Amino acid sequence: GLNGEFLDVKARFAHEFINHADRIKTPMIRYSKGGKLIPTTWDAALEYAAKKLKEFGSATGVVASPRLTNESLYALKRFATDVVGTTNYAVSDRRSMTPFFANLSAPLATHKDIRYAATIVLFGGEPEEEQTYTAKQIRQAVRNGGAKLIVVNETPIRLSRIATQFIHVNSGTIDAIALAAVDPSLDKKTAHKLGIEVDEIALLRKTILDTKGDVIIMVGNDVSPSAMSILAASASNLSGEGRRVLLHPLPLYNNSVGAIDILPGAKPVEDVIASSKALLIGGSLQDPAQLDGKDLVIVQELFLTETTDFADVVFPAASFAEVDGTFTNNAGNVQRVRRAIDPVHQSKPDWMITSMIAREMGTDLGFESAASAVFRSLCDSIPAYAGLRYPMLKDESQPVQAKYEISDTRDKAAAIAELNKQIDSNSDEGSKISETPRIGHKLHRLTTMTSKTNQFHLLANGNPKPANLLVSPLDQFGLDGQPIEDEIAEAAAVGVADRIAPGNNF
């Protein structure tokens, strides 16, 4: 596989949710607002959902999770366009990188490209917490390959410790420094607002232009849409003889890239919800409270979440281990996922649930109850995946990369104007973040999925140590050797405060 022997702690251990007792076991219907979800049969739930959705027609919005397979994303898109006749669909990504992909001026770097790069520029992001395999490739490129690493960030992330150059900008100013990609000259006033020296940008540019080999420009998901656009659109300007420039995005979720590819023109989630009377949701939302007051909410999920609290119908969805399909990683590689076990309880793949609802409403999406048929239809309609079929993805030693449109004539005027406006609004007396975030502050956080693994509660709390030393189940002693009569200390309890935000539950 593409990752070789590498698995991070989440990939290696946080999969107990697959067989967890809290999995949704059957379809459920809430017959009246404020009532309880009542378990029911698939036939009854499909009939109820289809009847209600027909009443709302094109007033129905569709929202898809960036954790779903490409096949499930495509089924939801087809439901919107072919069944209810709307383009009112969205992706529930916390920070979408759509502007980055809309402005590509250079090819995407694979993880192999990163490993053997000569220079890597990391603009924002924290890959050691959110894209751990990418971080591992960066470390190997620096330590084993002698690559130069330039980190541009508001926070002294751990990778900055091995960087050739760390450009530490003031808090809230990282977006503005993207202007250096189109105009390397930086006046002293602007540099002061950013909290850096004028020479730092000159050194960054010199390092890139002196490089012989590959230069990788990495862009984090935490920068603004305007900064993403400028960096992606300007990368080709840095190429030269003996120097190839490649781009690499750092999206937040496992299929954020696939969601961008499969659902072009997706609208903001809040806009879709606000303009819809009924909603079909694959997965869960970042802010479920937006669903309050909606006439009809239908959710496909693995667990009862804050999103299903608003649902009128809930369908039990299968996990990644129970489905066939594909995901697209941050290098644009289209990768197979194969069913390892049968769907637990009465769960079904998301694409199949969506297709069954459509069929009950009188529209056959033509998927023939096979994931391969969904993928074939997907590839026939999505230009970046044109001509692909499952057999072509069999050998991951020869990874298949989606074909993205690349142009070095992108219009950057609007994005430049937006960032210039931001610089003008920045204070002359900025401040820096000096503390390096603790290990695991994002990777180990508790979510609906990771909280189903007991050990993750310890990781999220920093592996708390008991206040006393347990010698036996009956006897405890303090450091002075005296017996302790208190009860055995327990690990700290985990509550809602252990999440980054209570709504981010998937």
C-alpha positions as CSV (number, residue, x, y, z in Angstrom):
1,G,0.0,0.0,0.0
2,L,0.9,3.7,-0.3
3,N,1.7,4.0,3.5
4,G,4.1,1.0,3.6
5,E,4.4,-0.1,7.2
6,F,3.2,3.2,8.7
7,L,0.1,3.5,10.8
8,D,-0.5,6.3,13.4
9,V,-2.1,5.6,16.8
10,K,-5.6,6.4,15.5
11,A,-5.3,4.1,12.5
12,R,-3.8,1.3,14.6
13,F,-6.1,1.3,17.6
14,A,-9.1,3.6,17.2
15,H,-11.4,1.2,15.4
16,E,-13.3,-0.4,18.3
17,F,-16.3,1.7,17.1
18,I,-16.9,-0.8,14.3
19,N,-18.3,-3.4,16.7
20,H,-19.4,-1.1,19.5
21,A,-22.6,-1.8,21.3
22,D,-23.9,1.7,20.6
23,R,-24.0,1.2,16.8
24,I,-27.5,2.0,15.4
25,K,-29.0,-1.4,14.9
26,T,-32.2,-0.8,12.9
27,P,-33.9,2.1,11.0
28,M,-35.8,4.5,13.3
29,I,-38.7,6.9,12.8
30,R,-39.7,9.9,15.0
31,Y,-43.4,10.1,14.2
32,S,-43.8,13.5,15.9
33,K,-41.5,16.4,16.6
34,G,-40.2,16.1,20.2
35,G,-41.1,12.4,20.3
36,K,-38.8,9.4,20.5
37,L,-37.0,7.6,17.7
38,I,-38.9,4.3,17.3
39,P,-37.1,1.2,15.8
40,T,-38.8,0.0,12.7
41,T,-38.2,-2.1,9.6
42,W,-36.3,-1.1,6.5
43,D,-39.5,-1.2,4.4
44,A,-41.4,1.0,6.8
45,A,-38.6,3.5,7.1
46,L,-38.0,3.8,3.4
47,E,-41.7,4.2,2.7
48,Y,-42.1,6.9,5.3
49,A,-39.0,8.8,4.2
50,A,-39.9,8.6,0.5
51,K,-43.5,9.8,1.1
52,K,-42.3,12.8,3.2
53,L,-39.5,13.7,0.7
54,K,-41.9,13.7,-2.2
55,E,-44.0,16.3,-0.4
56,F,-41.0,18.7,-0.3
57,G,-39.5,18.0,-3.7
58,S,-36.9,20.5,-4.8
59,A,-37.1,22.2,-1.4
60,T,-34.9,19.3,-0.2
61,G,-31.3,20.0,0.6
62,V,-28.5,17.3,0.7
63,V,-25.5,17.4,3.0
64,A,-22.6,14.9,2.8
65,S,-19.8,14.1,5.2
66,P,-16.2,14.2,3.9
67,R,-15.7,10.9,5.6
68,L,-18.0,9.0,3.2
69,T,-16.6,7.0,0.2
70,N,-16.6,8.6,-3.2
71,E,-19.4,6.2,-4.2
72,S,-21.6,7.4,-1.3
73,L,-20.8,11.1,-2.1
74,Y,-21.8,10.5,-5.7
75,A,-25.1,8.8,-4.7
76,L,-26.0,11.8,-2.6
77,K,-25.2,14.2,-5.4
78,R,-27.3,12.1,-7.9
79,F,-30.1,12.1,-5.3
80,A,-30.1,15.9,-5.3
81,T,-29.8,16.4,-9.1
82,D,-31.8,13.4,-10.4
83,V,-34.4,12.7,-7.7
84,V,-35.4,16.0,-6.1
85,G,-34.1,18.2,-8.9
86,T,-31.8,20.6,-7.1
87,T,-28.2,21.7,-6.9
88,N,-28.7,22.6,-3.3
89,Y,-26.1,20.3,-1.8
90,A,-23.2,20.8,0.6
91,V,-20.2,19.1,2.2
92,S,-20.0,19.2,6.0
93,D,-16.2,19.9,6.0
94,R,-15.1,22.2,8.8
95,R,-12.6,23.9,6.5
96,S,-12.9,23.2,2.8
97,M,-9.9,23.4,0.4
98,T,-12.1,24.0,-2.7
99,P,-10.3,27.3,-3.5
100,F,-7.0,25.5,-3.5
101,F,-8.2,22.9,-6.1
102,A,-9.9,25.6,-8.2
103,N,-6.6,27.4,-8.7
104,L,-4.0,24.7,-9.3
105,S,-1.0,25.9,-11.4
106,A,1.2,22.9,-10.7
107,P,0.6,19.1,-10.3
108,L,-0.1,17.5,-6.9
109,A,2.9,16.0,-5.1
110,T,2.6,12.3,-4.1
111,H,3.9,11.1,-0.8
112,K,6.8,9.6,-2.6
113,D,7.6,13.0,-4.1
114,I,7.6,14.5,-0.6
115,R,10.0,11.8,0.7
116,Y,12.6,12.6,-2.1
117,A,12.0,16.4,-2.3
118,A,14.9,18.8,-2.2
119,T,12.9,21.7,-0.6
120,I,9.6,21.6,1.3
121,V,7.7,24.8,2.2
122,L,5.0,24.2,4.8
123,F,2.5,27.1,4.8
124,G,0.2,26.7,7.8
125,G,-1.3,23.5,9.0
126,E,0.0,21.0,11.5
127,P,0.6,17.7,9.6
128,E,2.1,15.9,12.6
129,E,-1.4,16.1,14.2
130,E,-3.8,16.0,11.2
131,Q,-1.9,14.3,8.3
132,T,0.5,12.0,10.2
133,Y,1.8,10.1,7.2
134,T,2.6,13.3,5.4
135,A,4.5,14.5,8.5
136,K,6.5,11.2,8.5
137,Q,7.5,11.7,4.9
138,I,8.6,15.3,5.7
139,R,10.8,14.1,8.6
140,Q,12.4,11.4,6.4
141,A,13.0,13.9,3.6
142,V,14.8,16.2,6.1
143,R,16.7,13.6,8.2
144,N,17.5,11.0,5.6
145,G,17.4,13.0,2.3
146,G,18.9,16.3,3.5
147,A,15.9,18.3,2.3
148,K,15.5,21.9,3.3
149,L,12.3,22.6,5.3
150,I,10.8,26.0,5.6
151,V,7.9,26.4,8.0
152,V,5.6,29.4,7.9
153,N,3.2,29.4,10.8
154,E,1.7,31.4,13.6
155,T,2.5,28.6,16.0
156,P,5.8,26.9,16.7
157,I,4.6,23.5,15.7
158,R,6.9,20.5,16.4
159,L,8.1,20.4,12.7
160,S,9.5,23.9,13.2
161,R,12.2,22.3,15.4
162,I,13.8,20.5,12.4
163,A,13.2,23.4,9.9
164,T,16.0,25.1,8.0
165,Q,14.0,28.3,8.4
166,F,11.0,29.0,10.6
167,I,9.1,32.1,9.7
168,H,7.1,32.8,12.9
169,V,4.4,35.3,12.0
170,N,2.1,37.2,14.4
171,S,-1.1,35.6,15.4
172,G,-3.8,36.2,12.8
173,T,-1.5,37.3,10.0
174,I,-0.5,34.1,8.2
175,D,-2.9,34.6,5.4
176,A,-1.3,38.0,4.5
177,I,2.1,36.5,4.0
178,A,0.8,34.6,1.0
179,L,1.1,37.8,-1.0
180,A,4.9,37.2,-1.0
181,A,4.1,34.5,-3.6
182,V,3.1,37.2,-6.1
183,D,5.1,40.1,-4.9
184,P,8.4,39.1,-3.1
185,S,9.1,42.7,-2.1
186,L,7.8,43.3,1.5
187,D,7.9,46.8,2.9
188,K,9.0,47.4,6.5
189,K,5.5,48.5,7.7
190,T,3.9,45.2,6.5
191,A,6.7,43.1,7.8
192,H,6.2,44.8,11.2
193,K,2.5,43.9,11.2
194,L,3.4,40.3,10.4
195,G,6.1,40.3,13.1
196,I,8.9,39.3,10.8
197,E,12.0,40.8,9.2
198,V,12.0,41.9,5.5
199,D,15.0,39.6,4.9
200,E,13.1,36.5,5.9
201,I,11.0,36.5,2.8
202,A,14.0,37.1,0.6
203,L,15.8,34.1,2.2
204,L,12.7,31.9,1.6
205,R,12.6,32.9,-2.0
206,K,16.4,32.4,-2.4
207,T,16.2,28.9,-1.0
208,I,13.4,28.0,-3.5
209,L,15.2,29.5,-6.5
210,D,18.5,27.9,-5.6
211,T,16.9,24.4,-5.4
212,K,17.9,21.7,-7.8
213,G,15.2,19.1,-7.7
214,D,11.6,19.1,-6.4
215,V,10.1,21.9,-4.4
216,I,6.9,21.0,-2.6
217,I,4.6,23.8,-1.6
218,M,2.3,22.5,1.2
219,V,-0.8,24.4,2.2
220,G,-2.7,23.9,5.4
221,N,-6.5,23.8,5.7
222,D,-6.3,26.6,8.3
223,V,-5.4,29.4,5.9
224,S,-8.1,31.6,4.3
225,P,-9.7,30.8,0.9
226,S,-7.8,33.9,-0.6
227,A,-4.5,32.7,0.7
228,M,-5.1,29.1,-0.6
229,S,-6.0,30.6,-4.0
230,I,-2.9,32.7,-4.3
231,L,-0.5,30.0,-3.2
232,A,-2.0,27.4,-5.6
233,A,-2.2,29.8,-8.5
234,S,1.4,31.1,-8.0
235,A,3.3,27.9,-7.6
236,S,4.2,27.5,-11.3
237,N,6.0,30.9,-11.2
238,L,8.7,29.4,-8.9
239,S,9.7,26.6,-11.3
240,G,12.8,26.8,-13.4
241,E,15.6,24.8,-15.1
242,G,16.4,21.8,-13.0
243,R,13.6,22.7,-10.5
244,R,10.1,21.2,-10.5
245,V,7.4,22.8,-8.2
246,L,4.6,20.6,-6.9
247,L,1.6,21.4,-4.7
248,H,0.3,19.4,-1.7
249,P,-2.9,20.3,0.2
250,L,-3.5,19.3,3.8
251,P,-7.2,18.8,4.0
252,L,-8.9,17.9,7.3
253,Y,-10.7,14.6,6.7
254,N,-10.0,11.3,5.1
255,N,-12.1,12.1,2.0
256,S,-12.2,15.9,1.9
257,V,-10.5,15.8,-1.5
258,G,-13.0,13.2,-2.9
259,A,-15.8,15.4,-1.7
260,I,-14.4,18.4,-3.6
261,D,-14.1,16.2,-6.7
262,I,-17.5,14.5,-6.6
263,L,-19.6,17.5,-5.5
264,P,-18.3,20.5,-7.6
265,G,-20.3,23.6,-6.9
266,A,-21.2,22.6,-3.4
267,K,-22.6,25.4,-1.3
268,P,-21.9,26.3,2.3
269,V,-23.7,24.0,4.7
270,E,-25.5,26.9,6.4
271,D,-26.8,28.2,3.1
272,V,-28.2,24.8,2.1
273,I,-29.9,24.3,5.5
274,A,-31.3,27.8,5.5
275,S,-32.8,27.5,2.1
276,S,-34.3,23.9,2.5
277,K,-37.4,22.7,4.2
278,A,-36.3,19.1,4.2
279,L,-32.8,17.6,4.4
280,L,-31.1,14.3,3.6
281,I,-27.8,14.1,5.5
282,G,-25.1,11.4,5.0
283,G,-23.1,11.5,8.3
284,S,-23.3,14.3,10.8
285,L,-22.9,18.1,10.8
286,Q,-20.4,20.4,12.5
287,D,-23.2,22.5,13.9
288,P,-26.3,20.4,14.3
289,A,-28.3,23.2,16.0
290,Q,-28.8,24.7,12.5
291,L,-31.4,21.9,12.0
292,D,-33.7,23.2,14.6
293,G,-37.1,24.0,13.2
294,K,-36.7,22.1,9.9
295,D,-39.8,20.3,8.7
296,L,-38.0,17.0,7.8
297,V,-34.5,15.7,8.6
298,I,-33.3,12.3,7.4
299,V,-29.9,11.0,8.5
300,Q,-27.7,8.1,7.6
301,E,-25.3,7.4,10.5
302,L,-23.4,4.8,12.5
303,F,-24.3,6.2,15.9
304,L,-26.9,8.4,17.5
305,T,-25.3,11.9,17.5
306,E,-26.2,15.5,18.1
307,T,-27.3,15.5,14.4
308,T,-29.7,12.5,14.8
309,D,-31.3,14.4,17.8
310,F,-33.0,16.4,15.1
311,A,-33.8,13.5,12.8
312,D,-37.3,12.3,11.8
313,V,-35.8,9.2,10.2
314,V,-32.5,7.5,10.9
315,F,-31.0,4.8,8.7
316,P,-28.1,2.6,10.1
317,A,-25.0,3.1,7.9
318,A,-22.1,0.7,7.5
319,S,-18.6,1.6,8.6
320,F,-15.5,1.7,6.3
321,A,-14.7,-2.0,7.3
322,E,-18.1,-3.1,5.9
323,V,-18.1,-1.5,2.5
324,D,-16.5,-1.6,-0.9
325,G,-15.6,1.7,-2.4
326,T,-12.9,4.4,-2.9
327,F,-11.4,7.3,-1.1
328,T,-9.2,10.1,-2.6
329,N,-6.2,11.1,-0.4
330,N,-4.5,14.5,-0.2
331,A,-2.2,13.6,-3.0
332,G,-5.1,12.9,-5.3
333,N,-4.6,9.1,-5.3
334,V,-7.8,7.2,-5.7
335,Q,-7.6,4.2,-3.3
336,R,-9.7,1.2,-2.8
337,V,-11.4,0.2,0.4
338,R,-12.6,-3.4,0.5
339,R,-15.3,-5.0,2.7
340,A,-13.5,-6.9,5.5
341,I,-16.7,-8.0,7.4
342,D,-20.4,-8.1,6.8
343,P,-22.3,-5.0,7.8
344,V,-23.2,-5.3,11.5
345,H,-26.8,-5.5,12.6
346,Q,-29.0,-4.1,9.8
347,S,-26.6,-1.4,8.5
348,K,-26.0,-0.8,4.8
349,P,-23.5,1.2,2.8
350,D,-24.5,4.9,2.6
351,W,-24.6,4.8,-1.2
352,M,-27.1,1.9,-1.0
353,I,-29.3,3.6,1.5
354,T,-29.5,6.7,-0.7
355,S,-30.2,4.5,-3.8
356,M,-33.0,2.7,-1.9
357,I,-34.7,5.9,-0.9
358,A,-34.5,7.1,-4.5
359,R,-36.0,3.9,-5.8
360,E,-38.8,4.2,-3.3
361,M,-39.5,7.7,-4.7
362,G,-39.7,6.3,-8.2
363,T,-36.1,7.0,-9.5
364,D,-33.6,4.2,-10.2
365,L,-30.1,5.6,-10.0
366,G,-28.9,2.5,-12.0
367,F,-26.3,1.3,-9.5
368,E,-27.3,-2.4,-9.8
369,S,-26.7,-2.9,-6.1
370,A,-22.9,-2.9,-6.7
371,A,-20.3,-0.5,-5.6
372,S,-18.4,-1.1,-8.9
373,A,-21.4,0.1,-10.8
374,V,-21.6,3.3,-8.7
375,F,-17.8,3.9,-9.4
376,R,-18.3,3.3,-13.1
377,S,-21.1,5.9,-13.3
378,L,-19.0,8.3,-11.2
379,C,-16.0,8.0,-13.4
380,D,-18.1,8.6,-16.5
381,S,-19.4,11.9,-15.2
382,I,-16.4,13.3,-13.1
383,P,-13.6,14.6,-15.5
384,A,-10.8,14.0,-12.9
385,Y,-11.7,10.3,-12.7
386,A,-12.5,9.7,-16.4
387,G,-11.8,6.2,-17.5
388,L,-11.0,4.7,-14.1
389,R,-12.4,1.3,-13.0
390,Y,-11.8,-0.8,-9.9
391,P,-9.3,-3.2,-11.6
392,M,-7.0,-0.2,-12.3
393,L,-6.7,0.5,-8.6
394,K,-5.7,-3.0,-7.6
395,D,-1.9,-2.4,-7.4
396,E,-1.1,0.4,-5.0
397,S,2.6,0.1,-5.8
398,Q,1.5,1.9,-9.0
399,P,-1.0,4.4,-7.5
400,V,-3.6,6.1,-9.7
401,Q,-3.8,9.9,-9.4
402,A,-6.9,11.9,-10.4
403,K,-6.4,14.2,-13.3
404,Y,-6.9,17.8,-12.2
405,E,-7.0,20.8,-14.4
406,I,-3.8,22.8,-14.2
407,S,-3.4,26.4,-15.5
408,D,-0.7,29.0,-14.9
409,T,-3.0,31.9,-16.0
410,R,-5.3,32.0,-13.0
411,D,-6.9,35.4,-12.1
412,K,-5.5,36.3,-8.7
413,A,-6.8,39.9,-8.5
414,A,-9.7,39.3,-6.2
415,A,-7.7,37.2,-3.8
416,I,-4.8,39.8,-3.7
417,A,-7.3,42.6,-3.0
418,E,-8.8,40.6,-0.1
419,L,-5.4,40.0,1.5
420,N,-4.3,43.6,1.0
421,K,-7.5,44.6,2.8
422,Q,-6.6,42.2,5.6
423,I,-3.1,43.7,6.0
424,D,-4.6,47.1,6.3
425,S,-6.8,45.9,9.1
426,N,-4.1,44.2,11.1
427,S,-2.8,45.9,14.2
428,D,0.7,47.4,14.2
429,E,1.2,45.8,17.7
430,G,0.7,42.1,17.0
431,S,1.7,39.3,19.3
432,K,3.2,35.8,18.7
433,I,2.1,32.4,20.0
434,S,5.2,31.1,21.9
435,E,4.0,27.7,23.2
436,T,4.4,24.5,21.2
437,P,1.1,22.6,21.3
438,R,1.2,19.3,23.3
439,I,1.5,16.1,21.4
440,G,-1.8,14.6,20.4
441,H,-3.9,17.8,21.1
442,K,-5.7,17.1,17.8
443,L,-4.8,13.5,17.0
444,H,-5.9,12.2,20.3
445,R,-9.1,14.3,20.8
446,L,-12.3,12.4,21.6
447,T,-14.9,12.3,18.9
448,T,-18.0,10.1,18.3
449,M,-15.7,7.4,16.8
450,T,-12.5,7.6,18.9
451,S,-14.4,7.8,22.2
452,K,-15.5,4.3,21.5
453,T,-12.0,3.1,22.1
454,N,-11.2,2.9,25.8
455,Q,-7.5,3.7,25.5
456,F,-8.3,7.0,23.7
457,H,-9.8,8.4,26.8
458,L,-6.4,8.0,28.5
459,L,-4.6,9.5,25.5
460,A,-7.0,12.5,25.4
461,N,-6.2,13.2,29.0
462,G,-2.4,12.9,28.6
463,N,-2.3,9.4,30.1
464,P,-3.0,10.7,33.7
465,K,-1.1,8.9,36.4
466,P,-2.7,8.0,39.7
467,A,-1.8,10.2,42.7
468,N,-0.6,7.2,44.6
469,L,1.4,4.0,43.8
470,L,-0.7,0.8,43.6
471,V,1.2,-2.1,45.0
472,S,-1.7,-4.6,45.3
473,P,-5.5,-4.4,45.1
474,L,-5.7,-4.1,48.9
475,D,-2.6,-2.1,49.9
476,Q,-1.3,1.3,48.7
477,F,1.7,3.2,50.0
478,G,2.9,6.8,49.6
479,L,6.4,7.9,48.6
480,D,7.3,7.9,52.3
481,G,6.4,4.2,52.6
482,Q,3.4,4.8,54.8
483,P,0.1,3.0,53.9
484,I,-2.6,5.0,52.2
485,E,-6.1,4.4,53.3
486,D,-7.8,6.5,50.5
487,E,-9.6,4.7,47.6
488,I,-7.7,3.6,44.6
489,A,-7.1,6.6,42.2
490,E,-8.9,6.4,38.9
491,A,-8.2,8.0,35.5
492,A,-9.8,11.3,35.1
493,A,-13.4,11.2,33.7
494,V,-13.9,12.4,30.1
495,G,-16.6,15.0,29.4
496,V,-17.7,17.2,26.6
497,A,-14.9,19.7,27.4
498,D,-12.4,17.2,26.0
499,R,-13.6,17.8,22.5
500,I,-12.4,20.8,20.4
501,A,-16.0,21.7,20.0
502,P,-19.1,19.7,21.1
503,G,-20.6,19.8,17.7
504,N,-17.6,18.3,16.0
505,N,-18.7,14.8,16.7
506,F,-17.6,12.9,13.6
